Amino acid sequence: MSRKLRMGMVGGGPGAFIGPVHRMAAELDGKIELVAGAFSQSAERSRAAGVSFGIDPERAYASYQELINTESKREDGIDFVVIATPNHLHLPVAEAALRAGIAVMSDKPATATYDEVLRLKSVVEHAGLPYGLTHTYAGYSLVREARAICASGKLGPIRKVAVEYLQGWLSSPLEQTGQKQASWRSDPALNGPGGAIGDIGTHAFHLVEYVTGLQVTSINAALRSVVAGRKLDDDCNALVRLNNGASGVLLASQVAAGEGNSLRLRVYGDKGSLDWQQQDPNRLRVKWQDGPEEIHHASAGYLSADSRAVVRLPGGHPEGYIEAFAVLYREFAEALASWKKGNRLPATLPGIEAGVRGMRFIERAIASNKTESWVEF
Ligand code: NAD
């Protein structure tokens, strides 16, 4: 396909956090253009947003239903829709789009509940269309390198993982001030039943399975709502077991005062280990039991082909969050453009299976917390 893919967006209106990141990332590689959207639950704000983004004002719709109904009938209608709304809308928007023949790129978590994701999985399978899930960290070059190192067996059998995702922004009852992002995240009806465990725990969980290639088989999680009056968990300490016998620790907290977006993964084999930190994403530390510590730099010639395939700049020119997001968009766009020729989403791009795993993780962590015991996946 020689033309750019046409993107519609649901969410991402004025004051939104991740919508603007999606727009920047989607357009970074010149394969996608924003042409339509339902950017807000307010028709007026959606139109105003559309104008500010420079799209045809007629294609800034009052609702996602109008977006999908109208765009699916246009000859030059959208090729896919991106979902950047609070979680309770992920299933209805994805389902409406897929049933209308429109591909979907959704933000995580895939849905608000585990039951919903099972329904979504069957809708995706029935539609036979691309469904991508923006687990951002899968787009980092050195996360791809960590994944390649684990797959190579160089670390030896994986024995232990330690993943932590620590933020401090919900250390006070921010939702009580009406702050946009905190308000819906603290409301089970809009967010789903998992607070920090759903919002950031799912990223940590995904990173473990994505990098190691292993699956979590059981969990023992302690969830707390540290801030008085908060309806959902804001702190999680969990132990996990993996399907090769390895064990691990998963921490997810939004009341870790002073922390920004501190995601860190450490993986230990019997010969060596690796350590990647999101706030220092262009360096991967690899430590050997019988050798010196190595620091692998993004874009270096010695990295794996999978890692080098997703960098845009020579070494020493830092890439970060938006570029990682854009890697996922590039992979999605390439698959979508050649979908009719039988191409499919690459294994490097999270999709509906990752969505199901993430929702299972939330559901199992809550069940474990309730029974104060280990639960199987
Ligand atoms: P936000 O509150 O900043 O933005 C949500 C947007 O959705 C707002 O513009 C709001 O007006 C719009 N919206 C709400 N109802 C709507 C409707 N009915 N129709 C159209 N638009 C509607 O939230 P956010 O922090 O940007 O999070 C949005 C989603 O992105 C969540 O699912 C969140 O989990 C996810 N997220 C993912 C990452 C990541 O790293 N991949 C980071 C942040 C957020």
Residues whose N, C-alpha, C, O or C-beta is under 5 A from the ligand:
A	BS01	NAD	V10 G11 G12 G13 P14 G15 A16 F17 I18 G19 A38 F39 S40 Q41 A84 T85 P86 N87 D107 K108 P109 T134 T136 K180 Q181
